[in-house]
């Protein structure tokens, strides 16, 4: 039995956990619970940090490029090309399902909660705040890149740098949104939770298809 044919129980548990965390985050700030106070504290600390260390803030802002559309599209194309070269034809449509359909999920969620931005007067603070779009998209794209390319990375060091690079990219995008005072902390955490639940749901379906097709 290959790793991809193993029990789906851990994935089901992680999916439910991610969904539960997202609901807890959303409900808590909706009722102005402790997370809303934490958000306000983090925002004040971030503003002080940016004022005291503008170079650090600029560096994080530069790292935020990893969450821009052109970088994400390039990462998806790269992943698709590798999968096509490896003739992994089942992974290709699931890559698109996770990324494309996942992107269509975000706007309805934002419109449902309609959370204002921390500093709505900033030029880049367009649209609603919860969950963070850049962070959400980055998690889907770089997470998919790791999952689908992992079996095709023959060397251990390739797997290591693949995982480390994706993890760093997702973390830096989230931090860049905080450093720019464009999102609350719970916007970032909520984006991670929502993206991971969507990814895990599709990975479970993908594994079921692999088992049915005996790939």
Rosetta blueprint (number, residue, H / E / L):
1 X L
2 X L
3 X H
4 X H
5 X H
6 X L
7 X L
8 X L
9 X H
10 X H
11 X H
12 X H
13 X H
14 X H
15 X H
16 X H
17 X H
18 X H
19 X H
20 X H
21 X H
22 X H
23 X H
24 X H
25 X H
26 X H
27 X H
28 X H
29 X H
30 X H
31 X L
32 X L
33 X L
34 X H
35 X H
36 X H
37 X H
38 X H
39 X H
40 X H
41 X H
42 X H
43 X H
44 X H
45 X H
46 X H
47 X H
48 X H
49 X H
50 X H
51 X H
52 X H
53 X L
54 X H
55 X H
56 X H
57 X H
58 X H
59 X H
60 X H
61 X H
62 X H
63 X H
64 X H
65 X H
66 X H
67 X H
68 X L
69 X H
70 X H
71 X H
72 X H
73 X H
74 X H
75 X H
76 X H
77 X H
78 X H
79 X H
80 X H
81 X H
82 X H
83 X H
84 X H
85 X H
86 X L
87 X L
88 X L
89 X H
90 X H
91 X H
92 X H
93 X H
94 X H
95 X H
96 X H
97 X H
98 X H
99 X H
100 X H
101 X H
102 X H
103 X H
104 X H
105 X H
106 X H
107 X H
108 X H
109 X H
110 X H
111 X H
112 X H
113 X H
114 X L
115 X L
116 X L
117 X L
118 X L
119 X L
120 X L
121 X L
122 X L
123 X L
124 X L
125 X L
126 X L
127 X L
128 X L
129 X L
130 X L
131 X L
132 X L
133 X H
134 X H
135 X H
136 X H
137 X H
138 X H
139 X H
140 X H
141 X H
142 X H
143 X H
144 X H
145 X H
146 X H
147 X H
148 X H
149 X H
150 X H
151 X L
152 X L
153 X L
154 X L
155 X L
156 X H
157 X H
158 X H
159 X H
160 X H
161 X H
162 X H
163 X H
164 X H
165 X H
166 X H
167 X H
168 X H
169 X H
170 X H
171 X H
172 X H
173 X H
174 X H
175 X H
176 X H
177 X H
178 X H
179 X H
180 X L
181 X L
182 X L
183 X L
184 X L
185 X H
186 X H
187 X H
188 X H
189 X H
190 X H
191 X H
192 X H
193 X H
194 X H
195 X H
196 X H
197 X H
198 X H
199 X H
200 X H
201 X H
202 X H
203 X H
204 X H
205 X H
206 X H
207 X H
208 X H
209 X H
210 X H
211 X H
212 X H
213 X H
214 X L
215 X L
